[in-house]
Amino acid sequence: MTEFRTQTRDGRKKGIDGNPITKKGDKHPNIINGYVLWETVQLADLAQTKKLFPEYKSMHSQVLQDVIQRVQTTMDNFTLPDKNGKTSGRPKFKGKHYYNSFSYAQLSNTNPYQKC
């Protein structure tokens, strides 16, 4: 694994002036304080994962990104202490029946019901 990754295109989020916040050629660390940032590595490898596993092509990309972020949050809760200095218990395997829902990040701030 490389220590840094180079951004291949301009970012989608724009600043106040309308320019992208991140630009093509920016370098981002994969390793911080000796720890690998697995979330960023897995998000970057998502396109390759879709090529290796054809059944993933039918899933929306935001759903797959949400799964990666949930795993990262779980691992952060396990390894990093909270404000009281305590950590959560170790993550436990949960079967497929525990993951009944998914979310689309783009729809979180919209109102699905429109006035008639």
C-alpha positions as CSV (number, residue, x, y, z in Angstrom):
1,M,0.0,0.0,0.0
2,T,1.3,3.4,-0.9
3,E,1.6,6.1,1.7
4,F,-0.2,8.7,-0.4
5,R,-2.9,8.6,-3.1
6,T,-3.2,11.2,-5.8
7,Q,-6.6,12.6,-6.7
8,T,-7.4,11.9,-10.4
9,R,-10.1,14.5,-10.9
10,D,-11.5,17.7,-9.4
11,G,-13.8,17.1,-6.4
12,R,-17.5,17.4,-6.6
13,K,-18.0,19.6,-3.6
14,K,-17.6,23.3,-4.3
15,G,-16.5,26.1,-2.1
16,I,-18.2,29.4,-1.6
17,D,-16.5,30.8,-4.7
18,G,-17.8,27.9,-6.8
19,N,-14.5,26.2,-7.3
20,P,-13.9,22.6,-6.3
21,I,-12.6,22.1,-2.8
22,T,-10.2,19.4,-3.9
23,K,-8.4,19.5,-7.2
24,K,-6.8,17.0,-9.5
25,G,-3.3,16.1,-8.4
26,D,-3.9,16.7,-4.7
27,K,-2.1,14.2,-2.5
28,H,-4.0,12.6,0.4
29,P,-2.4,10.3,3.0
30,N,-3.4,6.6,3.3
31,I,-1.5,6.2,6.6
32,I,-1.9,8.6,9.5
33,N,0.0,8.1,12.8
34,G,0.9,4.6,11.7
35,Y,-2.8,3.6,11.0
36,V,-4.2,2.8,7.6
37,L,-7.3,4.7,6.6
38,W,-9.3,1.7,5.4
39,E,-12.4,3.7,4.6
40,T,-10.6,5.8,1.9
41,V,-8.8,2.8,0.5
42,Q,-12.0,0.7,0.2
43,L,-13.9,3.6,-1.3
44,A,-11.2,4.0,-3.8
45,D,-11.3,0.3,-4.6
46,L,-15.0,0.2,-5.0
47,A,-14.9,0.4,-8.9
48,Q,-12.4,-2.6,-8.9
49,T,-14.7,-4.5,-6.6
50,K,-17.6,-4.0,-8.9
51,K,-15.5,-5.5,-11.8
52,L,-14.5,-8.5,-9.7
53,F,-18.0,-9.2,-8.3
54,P,-20.6,-8.7,-11.1
55,E,-23.6,-8.9,-8.7
56,Y,-22.4,-5.6,-7.1
57,K,-23.1,-3.8,-10.4
58,S,-26.8,-3.9,-9.7
59,M,-26.4,-2.1,-6.4
60,H,-26.3,1.7,-6.2
61,S,-22.9,3.1,-5.4
62,Q,-24.2,5.2,-2.5
63,V,-25.5,2.1,-0.8
64,L,-22.1,0.4,-1.1
65,Q,-20.4,3.6,0.2
66,D,-22.8,3.6,3.2
67,V,-21.9,0.1,4.1
68,I,-18.2,1.0,4.1
69,Q,-18.8,4.0,6.2
70,R,-20.9,1.9,8.7
71,V,-18.0,-0.5,9.1
72,Q,-15.5,2.3,9.5
73,T,-17.8,3.9,12.3
74,T,-18.0,0.6,14.0
75,M,-14.2,0.1,14.0
76,D,-13.6,3.7,15.1
77,N,-16.0,3.1,18.1
78,F,-14.1,0.0,19.0
79,T,-10.6,1.5,18.8
80,L,-11.0,5.2,19.7
81,P,-12.1,6.2,23.2
82,D,-15.2,8.4,23.6
83,K,-15.2,11.6,25.7
84,N,-15.2,9.6,28.9
85,G,-12.2,7.6,27.8
86,K,-14.1,4.3,27.2
87,T,-14.3,2.2,24.1
88,S,-17.1,0.1,22.8
89,G,-16.9,-3.7,22.9
90,R,-15.4,-5.6,20.0
91,P,-17.5,-5.7,16.8
92,K,-19.6,-8.9,16.4
93,F,-20.6,-10.6,13.2
94,K,-24.2,-10.0,12.4
95,G,-26.0,-12.0,9.7
96,K,-27.8,-10.6,6.7
97,H,-31.1,-10.3,8.5
98,Y,-29.7,-7.5,10.7
99,Y,-29.1,-5.3,7.7
100,N,-32.6,-4.7,6.5
101,S,-32.3,-1.1,5.3
102,F,-30.0,1.1,3.3
103,S,-29.9,4.8,2.7
104,Y,-29.3,7.2,-0.2
105,A,-27.2,10.1,1.0
106,Q,-28.6,12.4,-1.6
107,L,-32.2,12.0,-0.4
108,S,-31.5,12.8,3.3
109,N,-32.3,16.5,3.0
110,T,-35.2,16.4,0.6
111,N,-38.9,16.1,1.3
112,P,-40.3,13.2,-0.6
113,Y,-43.9,14.5,-0.3
114,Q,-44.7,17.5,-2.4
115,K,-47.8,19.6,-2.0
116,C,-50.4,18.9,-4.6
